Amino acid sequence: MTAMPAKNARDEFPREFAIDPSSTPILVDNGSSGTLWKDKNAFTTYRKLSAAEADEITGEGGILGVGGSTVRPIGIGTIQFYIEDDIGQHHIIEVEEALHVPNNPINLFSPQQWA
């Protein structure tokens, strides 16, 4: 599966493309209660968080991120990206209330938040 940021819902998908080196790696985590996204370009709506709002969402200790690091969100909004399935069909994935965490080493997608 290849995932690429969708610039907006009206963009047309390319008819052909090879493996895209600009694809965004995404870790799908069934145990995650929220989506943590490092790439701000994937946000279609965005609101910067104050330190107090970030603490309210994550607790004062931040979020235990990938590899055991502690990360803190700086923004929140709706992300949109698309995936290409095994038969070449494209599907837009939209997740509301995704947290913008630019210092997380990878984008973390929570299927529970999307469902």
Phi and psi in radians as a Rosetta constraint file:
Dihedral C 1 N 2 CA 2 C 2 CIRCULARHARMONIC -2.016 0.35
Dihedral N 2 CA 2 C 2 N 3 CIRCULARHARMONIC 2.345 0.35
Dihedral C 2 N 3 CA 3 C 3 CIRCULARHARMONIC -2.070 0.35
Dihedral N 3 CA 3 C 3 N 4 CIRCULARHARMONIC 2.381 0.35
Dihedral C 3 N 4 CA 4 C 4 CIRCULARHARMONIC -2.403 0.35
Dihedral N 4 CA 4 C 4 N 5 CIRCULARHARMONIC 2.515 0.35
Dihedral C 4 N 5 CA 5 C 5 CIRCULARHARMONIC -1.053 0.35
Dihedral N 5 CA 5 C 5 N 6 CIRCULARHARMONIC 2.436 0.35
Dihedral C 5 N 6 CA 6 C 6 CIRCULARHARMONIC -1.698 0.35
Dihedral N 6 CA 6 C 6 N 7 CIRCULARHARMONIC 2.159 0.35
Dihedral C 6 N 7 CA 7 C 7 CIRCULARHARMONIC -1.141 0.35
Dihedral N 7 CA 7 C 7 N 8 CIRCULARHARMONIC -0.757 0.35
Dihedral C 7 N 8 CA 8 C 8 CIRCULARHARMONIC -2.873 0.35
Dihedral N 8 CA 8 C 8 N 9 CIRCULARHARMONIC 2.961 0.35
Dihedral C 8 N 9 CA 9 C 9 CIRCULARHARMONIC -1.149 0.35
Dihedral N 9 CA 9 C 9 N 10 CIRCULARHARMONIC -0.337 0.35
Dihedral C 9 N 10 CA 10 C 10 CIRCULARHARMONIC -1.552 0.35
Dihedral N 10 CA 10 C 10 N 11 CIRCULARHARMONIC -0.191 0.35
Dihedral C 10 N 11 CA 11 C 11 CIRCULARHARMONIC -1.090 0.35
Dihedral N 11 CA 11 C 11 N 12 CIRCULARHARMONIC 2.505 0.35
Dihedral C 11 N 12 CA 12 C 12 CIRCULARHARMONIC -1.578 0.35
Dihedral N 12 CA 12 C 12 N 13 CIRCULARHARMONIC 2.578 0.35
Dihedral C 12 N 13 CA 13 C 13 CIRCULARHARMONIC -1.394 0.35
Dihedral N 13 CA 13 C 13 N 14 CIRCULARHARMONIC 2.575 0.35
Dihedral C 13 N 14 CA 14 C 14 CIRCULARHARMONIC -1.146 0.35
Dihedral N 14 CA 14 C 14 N 15 CIRCULARHARMONIC 2.568 0.35
Dihedral C 14 N 15 CA 15 C 15 CIRCULARHARMONIC -1.303 0.35
Dihedral N 15 CA 15 C 15 N 16 CIRCULARHARMONIC -0.571 0.35
Dihedral C 15 N 16 CA 16 C 16 CIRCULARHARMONIC -2.482 0.35
Dihedral N 16 CA 16 C 16 N 17 CIRCULARHARMONIC 2.509 0.35
Dihedral C 16 N 17 CA 17 C 17 CIRCULARHARMONIC -2.866 0.35
Dihedral N 17 CA 17 C 17 N 18 CIRCULARHARMONIC 2.649 0.35
Dihedral C 17 N 18 CA 18 C 18 CIRCULARHARMONIC -1.525 0.35
Dihedral N 18 CA 18 C 18 N 19 CIRCULARHARMONIC -3.107 0.35
Dihedral C 18 N 19 CA 19 C 19 CIRCULARHARMONIC -0.980 0.35
Dihedral N 19 CA 19 C 19 N 20 CIRCULARHARMONIC 2.205 0.35
Dihedral C 19 N 20 CA 20 C 20 CIRCULARHARMONIC -1.609 0.35
Dihedral N 20 CA 20 C 20 N 21 CIRCULARHARMONIC 1.998 0.35
Dihedral C 20 N 21 CA 21 C 21 CIRCULARHARMONIC -1.179 0.35
Dihedral N 21 CA 21 C 21 N 22 CIRCULARHARMONIC -0.256 0.35
Dihedral C 21 N 22 CA 22 C 22 CIRCULARHARMONIC -1.600 0.35
Dihedral N 22 CA 22 C 22 N 23 CIRCULARHARMONIC 0.081 0.35
Dihedral C 22 N 23 CA 23 C 23 CIRCULARHARMONIC -1.014 0.35
Dihedral N 23 CA 23 C 23 N 24 CIRCULARHARMONIC 2.599 0.35
Dihedral C 23 N 24 CA 24 C 24 CIRCULARHARMONIC -1.683 0.35
Dihedral N 24 CA 24 C 24 N 25 CIRCULARHARMONIC 2.088 0.35
Dihedral C 24 N 25 CA 25 C 25 CIRCULARHARMONIC -1.142 0.35
Dihedral N 25 CA 25 C 25 N 26 CIRCULARHARMONIC 2.403 0.35
Dihedral C 25 N 26 CA 26 C 26 CIRCULARHARMONIC -2.292 0.35
Dihedral N 26 CA 26 C 26 N 27 CIRCULARHARMONIC 2.253 0.35
Dihedral C 26 N 27 CA 27 C 27 CIRCULARHARMONIC -1.716 0.35
Dihedral N 27 CA 27 C 27 N 28 CIRCULARHARMONIC 2.100 0.35
Dihedral C 27 N 28 CA 28 C 28 CIRCULARHARMONIC -1.595 0.35
Dihedral N 28 CA 28 C 28 N 29 CIRCULARHARMONIC 2.102 0.35
Dihedral C 28 N 29 CA 29 C 29 CIRCULARHARMONIC -2.169 0.35
Dihedral N 29 CA 29 C 29 N 30 CIRCULARHARMONIC 1.839 0.35
Dihedral C 29 N 30 CA 30 C 30 CIRCULARHARMONIC -1.126 0.35
Dihedral N 30 CA 30 C 30 N 31 CIRCULARHARMONIC -0.361 0.35
Dihedral C 30 N 31 CA 31 C 31 CIRCULARHARMONIC -1.581 0.35
Dihedral N 31 CA 31 C 31 N 32 CIRCULARHARMONIC -0.106 0.35
Dihedral C 31 N 32 CA 32 C 32 CIRCULARHARMONIC -1.440 0.35
Dihedral N 32 CA 32 C 32 N 33 CIRCULARHARMONIC 2.389 0.35
Dihedral C 32 N 33 CA 33 C 33 CIRCULARHARMONIC -1.527 0.35
Dihedral N 33 CA 33 C 33 N 34 CIRCULARHARMONIC -0.166 0.35
Dihedral C 33 N 34 CA 34 C 34 CIRCULARHARMONIC -2.614 0.35
Dihedral N 34 CA 34 C 34 N 35 CIRCULARHARMONIC 2.847 0.35
Dihedral C 34 N 35 CA 35 C 35 CIRCULARHARMONIC -1.672 0.35
Dihedral N 35 CA 35 C 35 N 36 CIRCULARHARMONIC 2.220 0.35
Dihedral C 35 N 36 CA 36 C 36 CIRCULARHARMONIC -1.964 0.35
Dihedral N 36 CA 36 C 36 N 37 CIRCULARHARMONIC 2.118 0.35
Dihedral C 36 N 37 CA 37 C 37 CIRCULARHARMONIC -2.163 0.35
Dihedral N 37 CA 37 C 37 N 38 CIRCULARHARMONIC 2.223 0.35
Dihedral C 37 N 38 CA 38 C 38 CIRCULARHARMONIC -1.561 0.35
Dihedral N 38 CA 38 C 38 N 39 CIRCULARHARMONIC -0.460 0.35
Dihedral C 38 N 39 CA 39 C 39 CIRCULARHARMONIC -1.562 0.35
Dihedral N 39 CA 39 C 39 N 40 CIRCULARHARMONIC 1.841 0.35
Dihedral C 39 N 40 CA 40 C 40 CIRCULARHARMONIC -1.123 0.35
Dihedral N 40 CA 40 C 40 N 41 CIRCULARHARMONIC -0.422 0.35
Dihedral C 40 N 41 CA 41 C 41 CIRCULARHARMONIC -1.120 0.35
Dihedral N 41 CA 41 C 41 N 42 CIRCULARHARMONIC -0.339 0.35
Dihedral C 41 N 42 CA 42 C 42 CIRCULARHARMONIC -1.423 0.35
Dihedral N 42 CA 42 C 42 N 43 CIRCULARHARMONIC -0.181 0.35
Dihedral C 42 N 43 CA 43 C 43 CIRCULARHARMONIC -1.405 0.35
Dihedral N 43 CA 43 C 43 N 44 CIRCULARHARMONIC 2.231 0.35
Dihedral C 43 N 44 CA 44 C 44 CIRCULARHARMONIC -1.674 0.35
Dihedral N 44 CA 44 C 44 N 45 CIRCULARHARMONIC -0.428 0.35
Dihedral C 44 N 45 CA 45 C 45 CIRCULARHARMONIC -2.257 0.35
Dihedral N 45 CA 45 C 45 N 46 CIRCULARHARMONIC 2.614 0.35
Dihedral C 45 N 46 CA 46 C 46 CIRCULARHARMONIC -2.721 0.35
Dihedral N 46 CA 46 C 46 N 47 CIRCULARHARMONIC 2.399 0.35
Dihedral C 46 N 47 CA 47 C 47 CIRCULARHARMONIC -2.388 0.35
Dihedral N 47 CA 47 C 47 N 48 CIRCULARHARMONIC 2.215 0.35
Dihedral C 47 N 48 CA 48 C 48 CIRCULARHARMONIC -1.216 0.35
Dihedral N 48 CA 48 C 48 N 49 CIRCULARHARMONIC 2.461 0.35
Dihedral C 48 N 49 CA 49 C 49 CIRCULARHARMONIC -1.728 0.35
Dihedral N 49 CA 49 C 49 N 50 CIRCULARHARMONIC 2.442 0.35
Dihedral C 49 N 50 CA 50 C 50 CIRCULARHARMONIC -1.347 0.35
Dihedral N 50 CA 50 C 50 N 51 CIRCULARHARMONIC 2.887 0.35
Dihedral C 50 N 51 CA 51 C 51 CIRCULARHARMONIC -1.045 0.35
Dihedral N 51 CA 51 C 51 N 52 CIRCULARHARMONIC -0.679 0.35
Dihedral C 51 N 52 CA 52 C 52 CIRCULARHARMONIC -1.145 0.35
Dihedral N 52 CA 52 C 52 N 53 CIRCULARHARMONIC -0.705 0.35
Dihedral C 52 N 53 CA 53 C 53 CIRCULARHARMONIC -1.148 0.35
Dihedral N 53 CA 53 C 53 N 54 CIRCULARHARMONIC -0.716 0.35
Dihedral C 53 N 54 CA 54 C 54 CIRCULARHARMONIC -1.078 0.35
Dihedral N 54 CA 54 C 54 N 55 CIRCULARHARMONIC -0.746 0.35
Dihedral C 54 N 55 CA 55 C 55 CIRCULARHARMONIC -1.095 0.35
Dihedral N 55 CA 55 C 55 N 56 CIRCULARHARMONIC -0.673 0.35
Dihedral C 55 N 56 CA 56 C 56 CIRCULARHARMONIC -1.121 0.35
Dihedral N 56 CA 56 C 56 N 57 CIRCULARHARMONIC -0.662 0.35
Dihedral C 56 N 57 CA 57 C 57 CIRCULARHARMONIC -1.327 0.35
Dihedral N 57 CA 57 C 57 N 58 CIRCULARHARMONIC -0.764 0.35
Dihedral C 57 N 58 CA 58 C 58 CIRCULARHARMONIC -1.875 0.35
Dihedral N 58 CA 58 C 58 N 59 CIRCULARHARMONIC -0.225 0.35
Dihedral C 58 N 59 CA 59 C 59 CIRCULARHARMONIC 1.529 0.35
Dihedral N 59 CA 59 C 59 N 60 CIRCULARHARMONIC 2.792 0.35
Dihedral C 59 N 60 CA 60 C 60 CIRCULARHARMONIC -1.136 0.35
Dihedral N 60 CA 60 C 60 N 61 CIRCULARHARMONIC -0.397 0.35
Dihedral C 60 N 61 CA 61 C 61 CIRCULARHARMONIC -1.442 0.35
Dihedral N 61 CA 61 C 61 N 62 CIRCULARHARMONIC -0.101 0.35
Dihedral C 61 N 62 CA 62 C 62 CIRCULARHARMONIC 1.448 0.35
Dihedral N 62 CA 62 C 62 N 63 CIRCULARHARMONIC -2.832 0.35
Dihedral C 62 N 63 CA 63 C 63 CIRCULARHARMONIC -1.959 0.35
Dihedral N 63 CA 63 C 63 N 64 CIRCULARHARMONIC 2.364 0.35
Dihedral C 63 N 64 CA 64 C 64 CIRCULARHARMONIC -1.294 0.35
Dihedral N 64 CA 64 C 64 N 65 CIRCULARHARMONIC 1.954 0.35
Dihedral C 64 N 65 CA 65 C 65 CIRCULARHARMONIC -1.655 0.35
Dihedral N 65 CA 65 C 65 N 66 CIRCULARHARMONIC -2.993 0.35
Dihedral C 65 N 66 CA 66 C 66 CIRCULARHARMONIC -1.069 0.35
Dihedral N 66 CA 66 C 66 N 67 CIRCULARHARMONIC 2.350 0.35
Dihedral C 66 N 67 CA 67 C 67 CIRCULARHARMONIC 1.351 0.35
Dihedral N 67 CA 67 C 67 N 68 CIRCULARHARMONIC 0.202 0.35
Dihedral C 67 N 68 CA 68 C 68 CIRCULARHARMONIC 1.490 0.35
Dihedral N 68 CA 68 C 68 N 69 CIRCULARHARMONIC 0.043 0.35
Dihedral C 68 N 69 CA 69 C 69 CIRCULARHARMONIC -1.350 0.35
Dihedral N 69 CA 69 C 69 N 70 CIRCULARHARMONIC 2.719 0.35
Dihedral C 69 N 70 CA 70 C 70 CIRCULARHARMONIC -1.749 0.35
Dihedral N 70 CA 70 C 70 N 71 CIRCULARHARMONIC 2.255 0.35
Dihedral C 70 N 71 CA 71 C 71 CIRCULARHARMONIC -2.216 0.35
Dihedral N 71 CA 71 C 71 N 72 CIRCULARHARMONIC 2.752 0.35
Dihedral C 71 N 72 CA 72 C 72 CIRCULARHARMONIC -2.273 0.35
Dihedral N 72 CA 72 C 72 N 73 CIRCULARHARMONIC 2.385 0.35
Dihedral C 72 N 73 CA 73 C 73 CIRCULARHARMONIC -1.308 0.35
Dihedral N 73 CA 73 C 73 N 74 CIRCULARHARMONIC 2.611 0.35
Dihedral C 73 N 74 CA 74 C 74 CIRCULARHARMONIC -2.015 0.35
Dihedral N 74 CA 74 C 74 N 75 CIRCULARHARMONIC -0.159 0.35
Dihedral C 74 N 75 CA 75 C 75 CIRCULARHARMONIC -2.756 0.35
Dihedral N 75 CA 75 C 75 N 76 CIRCULARHARMONIC 2.987 0.35
Dihedral C 75 N 76 CA 76 C 76 CIRCULARHARMONIC -2.554 0.35
Dihedral N 76 CA 76 C 76 N 77 CIRCULARHARMONIC 2.586 0.35
Dihedral C 76 N 77 CA 77 C 77 CIRCULARHARMONIC 3.040 0.35
Dihedral N 77 CA 77 C 77 N 78 CIRCULARHARMONIC -2.847 0.35
Dihedral C 77 N 78 CA 78 C 78 CIRCULARHARMONIC -1.780 0.35
Dihedral N 78 CA 78 C 78 N 79 CIRCULARHARMONIC 2.266 0.35
Dihedral C 78 N 79 CA 79 C 79 CIRCULARHARMONIC -1.856 0.35
Dihedral N 79 CA 79 C 79 N 80 CIRCULARHARMONIC 2.701 0.35
Dihedral C 79 N 80 CA 80 C 80 CIRCULARHARMONIC -2.471 0.35
Dihedral N 80 CA 80 C 80 N 81 CIRCULARHARMONIC 2.289 0.35
Dihedral C 80 N 81 CA 81 C 81 CIRCULARHARMONIC -2.573 0.35
Dihedral N 81 CA 81 C 81 N 82 CIRCULARHARMONIC 2.899 0.35
Dihedral C 81 N 82 CA 82 C 82 CIRCULARHARMONIC -2.184 0.35
Dihedral N 82 CA 82 C 82 N 83 CIRCULARHARMONIC 2.707 0.35
Dihedral C 82 N 83 CA 83 C 83 CIRCULARHARMONIC -2.119 0.35
Dihedral N 83 CA 83 C 83 N 84 CIRCULARHARMONIC 2.651 0.35
Dihedral C 83 N 84 CA 84 C 84 CIRCULARHARMONIC -1.903 0.35
Dihedral N 84 CA 84 C 84 N 85 CIRCULARHARMONIC 2.137 0.35
Dihedral C 84 N 85 CA 85 C 85 CIRCULARHARMONIC -1.423 0.35
Dihedral N 85 CA 85 C 85 N 86 CIRCULARHARMONIC -3.097 0.35
Dihedral C 85 N 86 CA 86 C 86 CIRCULARHARMONIC -1.139 0.35
Dihedral N 86 CA 86 C 86 N 87 CIRCULARHARMONIC -0.338 0.35
Dihedral C 86 N 87 CA 87 C 87 CIRCULARHARMONIC -1.828 0.35
Dihedral N 87 CA 87 C 87 N 88 CIRCULARHARMONIC 0.200 0.35
Dihedral C 87 N 88 CA 88 C 88 CIRCULARHARMONIC 1.542 0.35
Dihedral N 88 CA 88 C 88 N 89 CIRCULARHARMONIC 0.107 0.35
Dihedral C 88 N 89 CA 89 C 89 CIRCULARHARMONIC -1.458 0.35
Dihedral N 89 CA 89 C 89 N 90 CIRCULARHARMONIC 2.535 0.35
Dihedral C 89 N 90 CA 90 C 90 CIRCULARHARMONIC -1.755 0.35
Dihedral N 90 CA 90 C 90 N 91 CIRCULARHARMONIC 2.476 0.35
Dihedral C 90 N 91 CA 91 C 91 CIRCULARHARMONIC -2.355 0.35
Dihedral N 91 CA 91 C 91 N 92 CIRCULARHARMONIC 2.237 0.35
Dihedral C 91 N 92 CA 92 C 92 CIRCULARHARMONIC -1.485 0.35
Dihedral N 92 CA 92 C 92 N 93 CIRCULARHARMONIC 2.286 0.35
Dihedral C 92 N 93 CA 93 C 93 CIRCULARHARMONIC -1.927 0.35
Dihedral N 93 CA 93 C 93 N 94 CIRCULARHARMONIC 2.232 0.35
Dihedral C 93 N 94 CA 94 C 94 CIRCULARHARMONIC -2.198 0.35
Dihedral N 94 CA 94 C 94 N 95 CIRCULARHARMONIC 2.257 0.35
Dihedral C 94 N 95 CA 95 C 95 CIRCULARHARMONIC -2.223 0.35
Dihedral N 95 CA 95 C 95 N 96 CIRCULARHARMONIC 2.117 0.35
Dihedral C 95 N 96 CA 96 C 96 CIRCULARHARMONIC -1.500 0.35
Dihedral N 96 CA 96 C 96 N 97 CIRCULARHARMONIC 2.703 0.35
Dihedral C 96 N 97 CA 97 C 97 CIRCULARHARMONIC 1.027 0.35
Dihedral N 97 CA 97 C 97 N 98 CIRCULARHARMONIC 0.584 0.35
Dihedral C 97 N 98 CA 98 C 98 CIRCULARHARMONIC -1.290 0.35
Dihedral N 98 CA 98 C 98 N 99 CIRCULARHARMONIC 2.507 0.35
Dihedral C 98 N 99 CA 99 C 99 CIRCULARHARMONIC -1.647 0.35
Dihedral N 99 CA 99 C 99 N 100 CIRCULARHARMONIC 2.327 0.35
Dihedral C 99 N 100 CA 100 C 100 CIRCULARHARMONIC -1.515 0.35
Dihedral N 100 CA 100 C 100 N 101 CIRCULARHARMONIC 1.986 0.35
Dihedral C 100 N 101 CA 101 C 101 CIRCULARHARMONIC -2.265 0.35
Dihedral N 101 CA 101 C 101 N 102 CIRCULARHARMONIC 1.448 0.35
Dihedral C 101 N 102 CA 102 C 102 CIRCULARHARMONIC -1.126 0.35
Dihedral N 102 CA 102 C 102 N 103 CIRCULARHARMONIC -0.401 0.35
Dihedral C 102 N 103 CA 103 C 103 CIRCULARHARMONIC -1.623 0.35
Dihedral N 103 CA 103 C 103 N 104 CIRCULARHARMONIC 0.109 0.35
Dihedral C 103 N 104 CA 104 C 104 CIRCULARHARMONIC -1.270 0.35
Dihedral N 104 CA 104 C 104 N 105 CIRCULARHARMONIC 2.416 0.35
Dihedral C 104 N 105 CA 105 C 105 CIRCULARHARMONIC -1.187 0.35
Dihedral N 105 CA 105 C 105 N 106 CIRCULARHARMONIC -0.292 0.35
Dihedral C 105 N 106 CA 106 C 106 CIRCULARHARMONIC -2.688 0.35
Dihedral N 106 CA 106 C 106 N 107 CIRCULARHARMONIC 2.754 0.35
Dihedral C 106 N 107 CA 107 C 107 CIRCULARHARMONIC -1.287 0.35
Dihedral N 107 CA 107 C 107 N 108 CIRCULARHARMONIC 2.321 0.35
Dihedral C 107 N 108 CA 108 C 108 CIRCULARHARMONIC -2.034 0.35
Dihedral N 108 CA 108 C 108 N 109 CIRCULARHARMONIC 2.050 0.35
Dihedral C 108 N 109 CA 109 C 109 CIRCULARHARMONIC -1.827 0.35
Dihedral N 109 CA 109 C 109 N 110 CIRCULARHARMONIC 2.216 0.35
Dihedral C 109 N 110 CA 110 C 110 CIRCULARHARMONIC -1.782 0.35
Dihedral N 110 CA 110 C 110 N 111 CIRCULARHARMONIC 1.911 0.35
Dihedral C 110 N 111 CA 111 C 111 CIRCULARHARMONIC -1.100 0.35
Dihedral N 111 CA 111 C 111 N 112 CIRCULARHARMONIC -0.494 0.35
Dihedral C 111 N 112 CA 112 C 112 CIRCULARHARMONIC -1.130 0.35
Dihedral N 112 CA 112 C 112 N 113 CIRCULARHARMONIC -0.652 0.35
Dihedral C 112 N 113 CA 113 C 113 CIRCULARHARMONIC -1.234 0.35
Dihedral N 113 CA 113 C 113 N 114 CIRCULARHARMONIC -0.537 0.35
Dihedral C 113 N 114 CA 114 C 114 CIRCULARHARMONIC -1.355 0.35
Dihedral N 114 CA 114 C 114 N 115 CIRCULARHARMONIC -0.564 0.35
